[in-house]
Amino acid sequence: MYALFLILNDVNKLEQVHNVFYEAGVGATTLDSVGMGKVLLEHDIDVPIFSSIRKLVEGNKPYNKTIVSVIREEEKLRKVVDKINELLSQINKQGVGFMFVVPVLECYGSKKDGSKIEVRNKLF
């Protein structure tokens, strides 16, 4: 079982990203998020790299989204990661966003019947 995290700066791609999860048959939760660039700009700290994103940040609106998905099967995880990398073809460029995956050692509360969830051949 794996947890995929995607910090998406290009919020115009959000619906397409949601469709990737839908088509793979896995759920995801999307959160409004604010990176340190926004905080530095709000405090008028002059950092040259952030001057170019000043135009993206207006008012108190967060300028990125964090998408979290817990995916049981590695095969589905690979499909989702590959599709997101394809969709965000420039994800390795600075400012587009970033994605990472971590193993889930324990998981509670995701089964409707209340039963325990098996993770790596262990019951938690």
N, CA, C and O atoms as CSV, one atom per row, in Angstrom:
chain,resi,resn,atom,element,x,y,z
A,1,MET,N,N,0.852,-1.169,0.000
A,1,MET,CA,C,0.000,0.000,0.000
A,1,MET,C,C,0.898,1.231,0.000
A,1,MET,O,O,1.930,1.265,0.670
A,2,TYR,N,N,0.488,2.240,-0.762
A,2,TYR,CA,C,1.320,3.418,-0.980
A,2,TYR,C,C,0.494,4.691,-0.833
A,2,TYR,O,O,-0.705,4.700,-1.110
A,3,ALA,N,N,1.144,5.760,-0.397
A,3,ALA,CA,C,0.520,7.079,-0.372
A,3,ALA,C,C,1.230,7.945,-1.399
A,3,ALA,O,O,2.444,8.138,-1.336
A,4,LEU,N,N,0.465,8.458,-2.335
A,4,LEU,CA,C,0.994,9.345,-3.362
A,4,LEU,C,C,0.625,10.772,-2.985
A,4,LEU,O,O,-0.525,11.053,-2.647
A,5,PHE,N,N,1.590,11.663,-3.043
A,5,PHE,CA,C,1.383,13.085,-2.768
A,5,PHE,C,C,1.777,13.865,-4.017
A,5,PHE,O,O,2.862,13.669,-4.565
A,6,LEU,N,N,0.894,14.744,-4.456
A,6,LEU,CA,C,1.185,15.604,-5.598
A,6,LEU,C,C,0.906,17.039,-5.188
A,6,LEU,O,O,-0.220,17.376,-4.822
A,7,ILE,N,N,1.925,17.881,-5.247
A,7,ILE,CA,C,1.754,19.312,-5.025
A,7,ILE,C,C,1.669,19.929,-6.413
A,7,ILE,O,O,2.652,19.946,-7.154
A,8,LEU,N,N,0.508,20.428,-6.757
A,8,LEU,CA,C,0.214,20.894,-8.110
A,8,LEU,C,C,0.143,22.415,-8.120
A,8,LEU,O,O,-0.777,23.005,-7.554
A,9,ASN,N,N,1.113,23.043,-8.764
A,9,ASN,CA,C,1.110,24.499,-8.875
A,9,ASN,C,C,0.240,24.978,-10.032
A,9,ASN,O,O,-0.327,26.069,-9.964
A,10,ASP,N,N,0.126,24.190,-11.077
A,10,ASP,CA,C,-0.711,24.542,-12.222
A,10,ASP,C,C,-2.135,24.051,-11.958
A,10,ASP,O,O,-2.526,22.974,-12.406
A,11,VAL,N,N,-2.899,24.855,-11.227
A,11,VAL,CA,C,-4.235,24.431,-10.810
A,11,VAL,C,C,-5.196,24.294,-11.996
A,11,VAL,O,O,-6.277,23.725,-11.847
A,12,ASN,N,N,-4.818,24.803,-13.160
A,12,ASN,CA,C,-5.640,24.614,-14.353
A,12,ASN,C,C,-5.666,23.151,-14.781
A,12,ASN,O,O,-6.545,22.749,-15.544
A,13,LYS,N,N,-4.724,22.356,-14.307
A,13,LYS,CA,C,-4.654,20.928,-14.646
A,13,LYS,C,C,-5.371,20.053,-13.615
A,13,LYS,O,O,-5.363,18.828,-13.734
A,14,LEU,N,N,-5.986,20.668,-12.612
A,14,LEU,CA,C,-6.572,19.909,-11.510
A,14,LEU,C,C,-7.631,18.917,-11.980
A,14,LEU,O,O,-7.615,17.759,-11.562
A,15,GLU,N,N,-8.535,19.341,-12.827
A,15,GLU,CA,C,-9.595,18.437,-13.296
A,15,GLU,C,C,-9.005,17.248,-14.055
A,15,GLU,O,O,-9.463,16.116,-13.897
A,16,GLN,N,N,-8.000,17.507,-14.868
A,16,GLN,CA,C,-7.353,16.427,-15.605
A,16,GLN,C,C,-6.649,15.459,-14.655
A,16,GLN,O,O,-6.660,14.249,-14.879
A,17,VAL,N,N,-6.044,15.985,-13.606
A,17,VAL,CA,C,-5.396,15.129,-12.605
A,17,VAL,C,C,-6.442,14.278,-11.895
A,17,VAL,O,O,-6.231,13.084,-11.683
A,18,HIS,N,N,-7.567,14.884,-11.526
A,18,HIS,CA,C,-8.644,14.118,-10.895
A,18,HIS,C,C,-9.106,12.977,-11.807
A,18,HIS,O,O,-9.394,11.879,-11.330
A,19,ASN,N,N,-9.177,13.232,-13.100
A,19,ASN,CA,C,-9.588,12.195,-14.051
A,19,ASN,C,C,-8.600,11.035,-14.089
A,19,ASN,O,O,-9.003,9.891,-14.299
A,20,VAL,N,N,-7.327,11.309,-13.893
A,20,VAL,CA,C,-6.322,10.229,-13.847
A,20,VAL,C,C,-6.647,9.273,-12.709
A,20,VAL,O,O,-6.627,8.056,-12.893
A,21,PHE,N,N,-6.947,9.819,-11.534
A,21,PHE,CA,C,-7.288,8.975,-10.379
A,21,PHE,C,C,-8.604,8.227,-10.624
A,21,PHE,O,O,-8.718,7.043,-10.307
A,22,TYR,N,N,-9.587,8.921,-11.185
A,22,TYR,CA,C,-10.889,8.308,-11.466
A,22,TYR,C,C,-10.735,7.135,-12.427
A,22,TYR,O,O,-11.273,6.053,-12.189
A,23,GLU,N,N,-9.998,7.354,-13.516
A,23,GLU,CA,C,-9.820,6.307,-14.518
A,23,GLU,C,C,-9.059,5.100,-13.979
A,23,GLU,O,O,-9.248,3.979,-14.453
A,24,ALA,N,N,-8.200,5.330,-12.988
A,24,ALA,CA,C,-7.450,4.223,-12.380
A,24,ALA,C,C,-8.274,3.501,-11.311
A,24,ALA,O,O,-7.868,2.450,-10.817
A,25,GLY,N,N,-9.421,4.062,-10.959
A,25,GLY,CA,C,-10.275,3.439,-9.951
A,25,GLY,C,C,-9.777,3.612,-8.533
A,25,GLY,O,O,-10.011,2.764,-7.672
A,26,VAL,N,N,-9.087,4.720,-8.293
A,26,VAL,CA,C,-8.598,5.003,-6.933
A,26,VAL,C,C,-9.107,6.373,-6.500
A,26,VAL,O,O,-9.382,7.234,-7.336
A,27,GLY,N,N,-9.227,6.564,-5.221
A,27,GLY,CA,C,-9.684,7.832,-4.686
A,27,GLY,C,C,-8.522,8.781,-4.437
A,27,GLY,O,O,-7.357,8.386,-4.451
A,28,ALA,N,N,-8.864,10.032,-4.211
A,28,ALA,CA,C,-7.869,11.050,-3.896
A,28,ALA,C,C,-8.554,12.184,-3.158
A,28,ALA,O,O,-9.748,12.426,-3.334
A,29,THR,N,N,-7.801,12.864,-2.345
A,29,THR,CA,C,-8.293,14.027,-1.617
A,29,THR,C,C,-7.457,15.224,-2.026
A,29,THR,O,O,-6.229,15.143,-2.074
A,30,THR,N,N,-8.119,16.341,-2.321
A,30,THR,CA,C,-7.422,17.556,-2.750
A,30,THR,C,C,-7.559,18.621,-1.677
A,30,THR,O,O,-8.651,18.899,-1.181
A,31,LEU,N,N,-6.427,19.206,-1.337
A,31,LEU,CA,C,-6.366,20.243,-0.306
A,31,LEU,C,C,-5.797,21.527,-0.886
A,31,LEU,O,O,-4.900,21.484,-1.728
A,32,ASP,N,N,-6.313,22.676,-0.439
A,32,ASP,CA,C,-5.670,23.943,-0.762
A,32,ASP,C,C,-4.367,23.987,0.020
A,32,ASP,O,O,-4.324,23.579,1.180
A,33,SER,N,N,-3.308,24.478,-0.607
A,33,SER,CA,C,-2.024,24.534,0.084
A,33,SER,C,C,-1.261,25.788,-0.309
A,33,SER,O,O,-1.486,26.373,-1.369
A,34,VAL,N,N,-0.359,26.181,0.569
A,34,VAL,CA,C,0.444,27.378,0.378
A,34,VAL,C,C,1.890,27.018,0.650
A,34,VAL,O,O,2.211,26.489,1.714
A,35,GLY,N,N,2.763,27.300,-0.305
A,35,GLY,CA,C,4.184,27.033,-0.130
A,35,GLY,C,C,4.892,28.219,0.497
A,35,GLY,O,O,4.296,29.274,0.717
A,36,MET,N,N,6.158,28.032,0.778
A,36,MET,CA,C,6.944,29.094,1.406
A,36,MET,C,C,7.104,30.312,0.497
A,36,MET,O,O,7.306,31.421,0.992
A,37,GLY,N,N,7.020,30.130,-0.810
A,37,GLY,CA,C,7.096,31.277,-1.712
A,37,GLY,C,C,6.018,32.292,-1.399
A,37,GLY,O,O,6.286,33.493,-1.375
A,38,LYS,N,N,4.805,31.828,-1.160
A,38,LYS,CA,C,3.684,32.709,-0.811
A,38,LYS,C,C,3.955,33.418,0.510
A,38,LYS,O,O,3.684,34.611,0.643
A,39,VAL,N,N,4.481,32.695,1.475
A,39,VAL,CA,C,4.769,33.284,2.790
A,39,VAL,C,C,5.836,34.367,2.664
A,39,VAL,O,O,5.697,35.446,3.239
A,40,LEU,N,N,6.898,34.084,1.916
A,40,LEU,CA,C,7.962,35.071,1.734
A,40,LEU,C,C,7.446,36.319,1.025
A,40,LEU,O,O,7.820,37.438,1.375
A,41,LEU,N,N,6.586,36.123,0.027
A,41,LEU,CA,C,6.024,37.265,-0.684
A,41,LEU,C,C,5.143,38.109,0.224
A,41,LEU,O,O,5.159,39.337,0.139
A,42,GLU,N,N,4.376,37.461,1.090
A,42,GLU,CA,C,3.496,38.197,2.000
A,42,GLU,C,C,4.286,39.044,2.995
A,42,GLU,O,O,3.800,40.067,3.478
A,43,HIS,N,N,5.501,38.609,3.295
A,43,HIS,CA,C,6.344,39.345,4.239
A,43,HIS,C,C,7.324,40.274,3.522
A,43,HIS,O,O,8.257,40.792,4.135
A,44,ASP,N,N,7.108,40.478,2.233
A,44,ASP,CA,C,7.950,41.351,1.407
A,44,ASP,C,C,9.431,41.041,1.527
A,44,ASP,O,O,10.266,41.946,1.532
A,45,ILE,N,N,9.748,39.781,1.623
A,45,ILE,CA,C,11.147,39.378,1.638
A,45,ILE,C,C,11.591,39.274,0.186
A,45,ILE,O,O,10.980,38.561,-0.610
A,46,ASP,N,N,12.646,39.980,-0.149
A,46,ASP,CA,C,13.100,40.040,-1.541
A,46,ASP,C,C,13.993,38.854,-1.848
A,46,ASP,O,O,15.182,38.847,-1.530
A,47,VAL,N,N,13.398,37.856,-2.468
A,47,VAL,CA,C,14.128,36.683,-2.926
A,47,VAL,C,C,13.956,36.642,-4.437
A,47,VAL,O,O,12.837,36.471,-4.921
A,48,PRO,N,N,15.052,36.796,-5.202
A,48,PRO,CA,C,14.933,36.908,-6.660
A,48,PRO,C,C,14.115,35.807,-7.322
A,48,PRO,O,O,13.357,36.083,-8.252
A,49,ILE,N,N,14.248,34.584,-6.871
A,49,ILE,CA,C,13.538,33.471,-7.510
A,49,ILE,C,C,12.025,33.604,-7.373
A,49,ILE,O,O,11.282,33.091,-8.210
A,50,PHE,N,N,11.558,34.289,-6.321
A,50,PHE,CA,C,10.123,34.407,-6.092
A,50,PHE,C,C,9.501,35.622,-6.772
A,50,PHE,O,O,8.277,35.737,-6.830
A,51,SER,N,N,10.318,36.519,-7.281
A,51,SER,CA,C,9.747,37.697,-7.924
A,51,SER,C,C,8.928,37.329,-9.153
A,51,SER,O,O,7.959,38.014,-9.484
A,52,SER,N,N,9.314,36.246,-9.833
A,52,SER,CA,C,8.570,35.845,-11.032
A,52,SER,C,C,7.207,35.243,-10.716
A,52,SER,O,O,6.325,35.235,-11.576
A,53,ILE,N,N,7.018,34.742,-9.505
A,53,ILE,CA,C,5.714,34.158,-9.174
A,53,ILE,C,C,4.805,35.146,-8.447
A,53,ILE,O,O,3.663,34.824,-8.121
A,54,ARG,N,N,5.318,36.348,-8.195
A,54,ARG,CA,C,4.507,37.343,-7.491
A,54,ARG,C,C,3.179,37.579,-8.210
A,54,ARG,O,O,2.153,37.776,-7.558
A,55,LYS,N,N,3.185,37.562,-9.538
A,55,LYS,CA,C,1.973,37.796,-10.315
A,55,LYS,C,C,0.961,36.670,-10.153
A,55,LYS,O,O,-0.236,36.885,-10.341
A,56,LEU,N,N,1.430,35.461,-9.804
A,56,LEU,CA,C,0.525,34.321,-9.640
A,56,LEU,C,C,-0.243,34.380,-8.328
A,56,LEU,O,O,-1.297,33.761,-8.183
A,57,VAL,N,N,0.290,35.121,-7.389
A,57,VAL,CA,C,-0.268,35.129,-6.043
A,57,VAL,C,C,-1.087,36.399,-5.863
A,57,VAL,O,O,-0.542,37.502,-5.847
A,58,GLU,N,N,-2.392,36.238,-5.727
A,58,GLU,CA,C,-3.269,37.375,-5.548
A,58,GLU,C,C,-4.136,37.141,-4.324
A,58,GLU,O,O,-4.708,36.065,-4.149
A,59,GLY,N,N,-4.227,38.143,-3.492
A,59,GLY,CA,C,-5.070,38.037,-2.304
A,59,GLY,C,C,-4.615,36.921,-1.391
A,59,GLY,O,O,-3.420,36.660,-1.254
A,60,ASN,N,N,-5.575,36.267,-0.769
A,60,ASN,CA,C,-5.271,35.187,0.160
A,60,ASN,C,C,-5.483,33.815,-0.457
A,60,ASN,O,O,-5.470,32.809,0.253
A,61,LYS,N,N,-5.676,33.759,-1.768
A,61,LYS,CA,C,-5.928,32.483,-2.419
A,61,LYS,C,C,-4.640,31.659,-2.476
A,61,LYS,O,O,-3.590,32.171,-2.864
A,62,PRO,N,N,-4.720,30.409,-2.097
A,62,PRO,CA,C,-3.545,29.556,-2.285
A,62,PRO,C,C,-3.316,29.352,-3.775
A,62,PRO,O,O,-4.261,29.306,-4.563
A,63,TYR,N,N,-2.080,29.233,-4.139
A,63,TYR,CA,C,-1.816,29.089,-5.552
A,63,TYR,C,C,-1.412,27.670,-5.929
A,63,TYR,O,O,-0.953,27.442,-7.048
A,64,ASN,N,N,-1.573,26.722,-5.029
A,64,ASN,CA,C,-1.351,25.328,-5.409
A,64,ASN,C,C,-2.329,24.421,-4.680
A,64,ASN,O,O,-3.025,24.835,-3.753
A,65,LYS,N,N,-2.359,23.188,-5.121
A,65,LYS,CA,C,-3.221,22.167,-4.521
A,65,LYS,C,C,-2.343,20.987,-4.151
A,65,LYS,O,O,-1.388,20.664,-4.858
A,66,THR,N,N,-2.672,20.345,-3.040
A,66,THR,CA,C,-2.000,19.117,-2.649
A,66,THR,C,C,-3.010,17.990,-2.779
A,66,THR,O,O,-4.091,18.033,-2.193
A,67,ILE,N,N,-2.642,16.988,-3.552
A,67,ILE,CA,C,-3.515,15.846,-3.790
A,67,ILE,C,C,-2.883,14.632,-3.134
A,67,ILE,O,O,-1.711,14.329,-3.359
A,68,VAL,N,N,-3.673,13.935,-2.317
A,68,VAL,CA,C,-3.202,12.762,-1.576
A,68,VAL,C,C,-4.061,11.578,-1.977
A,68,VAL,O,O,-5.286,11.680,-2.041
A,69,SER,N,N,-3.410,10.449,-2.248
A,69,SER,CA,C,-4.137,9.233,-2.597
A,69,SER,C,C,-3.440,8.037,-1.961
A,69,SER,O,O,-2.219,7.903,-2.052
A,70,VAL,N,N,-4.210,7.176,-1.322
A,70,VAL,CA,C,-3.679,5.915,-0.810
A,70,VAL,C,C,-4.093,4.829,-1.796
A,70,VAL,O,O,-5.278,4.610,-2.047
A,71,ILE,N,N,-3.088,4.157,-2.349
A,71,ILE,CA,C,-3.304,3.185,-3.415
A,71,ILE,C,C,-2.784,1.835,-2.962
A,71,ILE,O,O,-1.620,1.714,-2.578
A,72,ARG,N,N,-3.629,0.825,-3.004
A,72,ARG,CA,C,-3.259,-0.510,-2.517
A,72,ARG,C,C,-2.263,-1.231,-3.416
A,72,ARG,O,O,-1.237,-1.726,-2.950
A,73,GLU,N,N,-2.573,-1.285,-4.709
A,73,GLU,CA,C,-1.779,-2.118,-5.615
A,73,GLU,C,C,-0.695,-1.298,-6.308
A,73,GLU,O,O,-0.931,-0.175,-6.756
A,74,GLU,N,N,0.501,-1.887,-6.386
A,74,GLU,CA,C,1.618,-1.208,-7.045
A,74,GLU,C,C,1.327,-0.976,-8.527
A,74,GLU,O,O,1.753,0.033,-9.088
A,75,GLU,N,N,0.610,-1.892,-9.159
A,75,GLU,CA,C,0.284,-1.740,-10.577
A,75,GLU,C,C,-0.549,-0.480,-10.822
A,75,GLU,O,O,-0.283,0.271,-11.760
A,76,LYS,N,N,-1.552,-0.252,-9.982
A,76,LYS,CA,C,-2.370,0.959,-10.118
A,76,LYS,C,C,-1.536,2.200,-9.819
A,76,LYS,O,O,-1.670,3.222,-10.492
A,77,LEU,N,N,-0.685,2.108,-8.816
A,77,LEU,CA,C,0.193,3.229,-8.477
A,77,LEU,C,C,1.035,3.616,-9.686
A,77,LEU,O,O,1.128,4.795,-10.028
A,78,ARG,N,N,1.654,2.621,-10.341
A,78,ARG,CA,C,2.511,2.881,-11.508
A,78,ARG,C,C,1.715,3.567,-12.617
A,78,ARG,O,O,2.209,4.495,-13.257
A,79,LYS,N,N,0.469,3.104,-12.846
A,79,LYS,CA,C,-0.377,3.709,-13.879
A,79,LYS,C,C,-0.645,5.174,-13.564
A,79,LYS,O,O,-0.534,6.036,-14.436
A,80,VAL,N,N,-0.999,5.452,-12.313
A,80,VAL,CA,C,-1.302,6.827,-11.909
A,80,VAL,C,C,-0.060,7.703,-12.039
A,80,VAL,O,O,-0.132,8.796,-12.600
A,81,VAL,N,N,1.061,7.242,-11.533
A,81,VAL,CA,C,2.308,8.023,-11.597
A,81,VAL,C,C,2.685,8.292,-13.052
A,81,VAL,O,O,3.034,9.418,-13.407
A,82,ASP,N,N,2.615,7.268,-13.886
A,82,ASP,CA,C,2.973,7.442,-15.300
A,82,ASP,C,C,2.047,8.433,-15.994
A,82,ASP,O,O,2.509,9.277,-16.762
A,83,LYS,N,N,0.745,8.338,-15.733
A,83,LYS,CA,C,-0.227,9.240,-16.368
A,83,LYS,C,C,-0.027,10.682,-15.901
A,83,LYS,O,O,-0.117,11.614,-16.700
A,84,ILE,N,N,0.243,10.863,-14.605
A,84,ILE,CA,C,0.473,12.222,-14.099
A,84,ILE,C,C,1.762,12.791,-14.687
A,84,ILE,O,O,1.810,13.960,-15.069
A,85,ASN,N,N,2.797,11.971,-14.758
A,85,ASN,CA,C,4.042,12.438,-15.384
A,85,ASN,C,C,3.812,12.814,-16.843
A,85,ASN,O,O,4.396,13.779,-17.336
A,86,GLU,N,N,2.966,12.060,-17.530
A,86,GLU,CA,C,2.632,12.366,-18.924
A,86,GLU,C,C,1.832,13.662,-19.017
A,86,GLU,O,O,2.109,14.510,-19.866
A,87,LEU,N,N,0.842,13.811,-18.143
A,87,LEU,CA,C,0.001,15.005,-18.134
A,87,LEU,C,C,0.809,16.256,-17.804
A,87,LEU,O,O,0.665,17.295,-18.449
A,88,LEU,N,N,1.644,16.137,-16.806
A,88,LEU,CA,C,2.488,17.264,-16.391
A,88,LEU,C,C,3.890,17.046,-16.958
A,88,LEU,O,O,4.858,16.875,-16.217
A,89,SER,N,N,3.973,17.055,-18.269
A,89,SER,CA,C,5.210,16.669,-18.956
A,89,SER,C,C,6.422,17.466,-18.498
A,89,SER,O,O,7.556,17.032,-18.698
A,90,GLN,N,N,6.206,18.599,-17.900
A,90,GLN,CA,C,7.319,19.423,-17.448
A,90,GLN,C,C,7.415,19.455,-15.932
A,90,GLN,O,O,7.863,20.445,-15.355
A,91,ILE,N,N,6.990,18.364,-15.279
A,91,ILE,CA,C,6.974,18.355,-13.809
A,91,ILE,C,C,8.382,18.511,-13.223
A,91,ILE,O,O,8.533,18.961,-12.087
A,92,ASN,N,N,9.404,18.144,-13.989
A,92,ASN,CA,C,10.769,18.279,-13.490
A,92,ASN,C,C,11.305,19.699,-13.591
A,92,ASN,O,O,12.392,19.993,-13.093
A,93,LYS,N,N,10.537,20.589,-14.241
A,93,LYS,CA,C,10.947,21.989,-14.291
A,93,LYS,C,C,10.490,22.686,-13.008
A,93,LYS,O,O,9.444,22.368,-12.442
A,94,GLN,N,N,11.295,23.631,-12.576
A,94,GLN,CA,C,10.998,24.358,-11.344
A,94,GLN,C,C,9.660,25.093,-11.436
A,94,GLN,O,O,9.369,25.741,-12.442
A,95,GLY,N,N,8.857,24.988,-10.390
A,95,GLY,CA,C,7.606,25.719,-10.302
A,95,GLY,C,C,6.378,24.984,-10.793
A,95,GLY,O,O,5.261,25.435,-10.539
A,96,VAL,N,N,6.541,23.857,-11.494
A,96,VAL,CA,C,5.392,23.114,-12.008
A,96,VAL,C,C,4.707,22.361,-10.875
A,96,VAL,O,O,3.480,22.293,-10.818
A,97,GLY,N,N,5.493,21.806,-9.992
A,97,GLY,CA,C,4.991,21.031,-8.871
A,97,GLY,C,C,5.928,19.873,-8.603
A,97,GLY,O,O,6.985,19.755,-9.224
A,98,PHE,N,N,5.534,19.025,-7.679
A,98,PHE,CA,C,6.320,17.818,-7.459
A,98,PHE,C,C,5.449,16.728,-6.870
A,98,PHE,O,O,4.397,16.982,-6.284
A,99,MET,N,N,5.926,15.503,-7.046
A,99,MET,CA,C,5.159,14.334,-6.631
A,99,MET,C,C,6.109,13.369,-5.946
A,99,MET,O,O,7.258,13.206,-6.357
A,100,PHE,N,N,5.609,12.730,-4.888
A,100,PHE,CA,C,6.396,11.685,-4.231
A,100,PHE,C,C,5.475,10.609,-3.700
A,100,PHE,O,O,4.282,10.837,-3.495
A,101,VAL,N,N,6.042,9.428,-3.478
A,101,VAL,CA,C,5.296,8.263,-3.014
A,101,VAL,C,C,6.004,7.707,-1.795
A,101,VAL,O,O,7.229,7.591,-1.776
A,102,VAL,N,N,5.226,7.364,-0.773
A,102,VAL,CA,C,5.777,6.737,0.430
A,102,VAL,C,C,4.970,5.476,0.742
A,102,VAL,O,O,3.775,5.408,0.457
A,103,PRO,N,N,5.634,4.481,1.329
A,103,PRO,CA,C,4.884,3.277,1.703
A,103,PRO,C,C,3.965,3.564,2.891
A,103,PRO,O,O,4.290,4.371,3.762
A,104,VAL,N,N,2.827,2.898,2.912
A,104,VAL,CA,C,1.885,2.997,4.032
A,104,VAL,C,C,2.079,1.754,4.884
A,104,VAL,O,O,1.842,0.639,4.420
A,105,LEU,N,N,2.506,1.938,6.121
A,105,LEU,CA,C,2.749,0.807,7.014
A,105,LEU,C,C,1.496,0.372,7.751
A,105,LEU,O,O,1.304,-0.811,8.033
A,106,GLU,N,N,0.652,1.337,8.056
A,106,GLU,CA,C,-0.604,1.028,8.735
A,106,GLU,C,C,-1.693,1.904,8.138
A,106,GLU,O,O,-1.443,3.036,7.723
A,107,CYS,N,N,-2.898,1.366,8.102
A,107,CYS,CA,C,-4.017,2.116,7.556
A,107,CYS,C,C,-5.277,1.748,8.337
A,107,CYS,O,O,-5.548,0.569,8.561
A,108,TYR,N,N,-6.031,2.736,8.742
A,108,TYR,CA,C,-7.242,2.512,9.525
A,108,TYR,C,C,-8.392,3.292,8.908
A,108,TYR,O,O,-8.206,4.396,8.396
A,109,GLY,N,N,-9.562,2.714,8.962
A,109,GLY,CA,C,-10.767,3.447,8.632
A,109,GLY,C,C,-11.119,3.555,7.160
A,109,GLY,O,O,-11.995,4.345,6.808
A,110,SER,N,N,-10.480,2.802,6.295
A,110,SER,CA,C,-10.839,2.946,4.885
A,110,SER,C,C,-11.745,1.831,4.373
A,110,SER,O,O,-12.107,1.822,3.197
A,111,LYS,N,N,-12.115,0.892,5.242
A,111,LYS,CA,C,-13.064,-0.149,4.834
A,111,LYS,C,C,-14.425,0.149,5.436
A,111,LYS,O,O,-14.536,0.486,6.615
A,112,LYS,N,N,-15.453,0.024,4.623
A,112,LYS,CA,C,-16.798,0.349,5.073
A,112,LYS,C,C,-17.298,-0.593,6.160
A,112,LYS,O,O,-18.081,-0.190,7.020
A,113,ASP,N,N,-16.847,-1.852,6.127
A,113,ASP,CA,C,-17.359,-2.820,7.094
A,113,ASP,C,C,-16.606,-2.782,8.431
A,113,ASP,O,O,-16.924,-3.545,9.344
A,114,GLY,N,N,-15.615,-1.899,8.544
A,114,GLY,CA,C,-14.898,-1.751,9.812
A,114,GLY,C,C,-13.825,-2.795,10.043
A,114,GLY,O,O,-13.179,-2.778,11.090
A,115,SER,N,N,-13.612,-3.704,9.101
A,115,SER,CA,C,-12.598,-4.733,9.296
A,115,SER,C,C,-11.195,-4.141,9.159
A,115,SER,O,O,-11.004,-3.049,8.623
A,116,LYS,N,N,-10.241,-4.889,9.654
A,116,LYS,CA,C,-8.859,-4.431,9.583
A,116,LYS,C,C,-8.345,-4.534,8.155
A,116,LYS,O,O,-8.850,-5.317,7.351
A,117,ILE,N,N,-7.347,-3.742,7.860
A,117,ILE,CA,C,-6.807,-3.667,6.513
A,117,ILE,C,C,-5.464,-4.368,6.479
A,117,ILE,O,O,-4.585,-4.084,7.293
A,118,GLU,N,N,-5.309,-5.280,5.542
A,118,GLU,CA,C,-4.063,-6.028,5.440
A,118,GLU,C,C,-3.029,-5.195,4.689
A,118,GLU,O,O,-3.295,-4.696,3.595
A,119,VAL,N,N,-1.850,-5.052,5.286
A,119,VAL,CA,C,-0.754,-4.318,4.685
A,119,VAL,C,C,0.484,-5.185,4.762
A,119,VAL,O,O,0.904,-5.555,5.858
A,120,ARG,N,N,1.076,-5.517,3.641
A,120,ARG,CA,C,2.301,-6.324,3.577
A,120,ARG,C,C,2.190,-7.599,4.388
A,120,ARG,O,O,3.078,-7.911,5.182
A,121,ASN,N,N,1.125,-8.329,4.198
A,121,ASN,CA,C,0.885,-9.610,4.845
A,121,ASN,C,C,0.802,-9.531,6.369
A,121,ASN,O,O,0.983,-10.542,7.048
A,122,LYS,N,N,0.539,-8.376,6.899
A,122,LYS,CA,C,0.330,-8.199,8.331
A,122,LYS,C,C,-1.024,-7.550,8.532
A,122,LYS,O,O,-1.456,-6.755,7.697
A,123,LEU,N,N,-1.691,-7.868,9.608
A,123,LEU,CA,C,-2.959,-7.208,9.912
A,123,LEU,C,C,-2.701,-6.100,10.914
A,123,LEU,O,O,-2.008,-6.291,11.914
A,124,PHE,N,N,-3.268,-4.945,10.630
A,124,PHE,CA,C,-3.149,-3.797,11.547
A,124,PHE,C,C,-4.520,-3.396,11.997
A,124,PHE,O,O,-4.662,-2.451,12.774
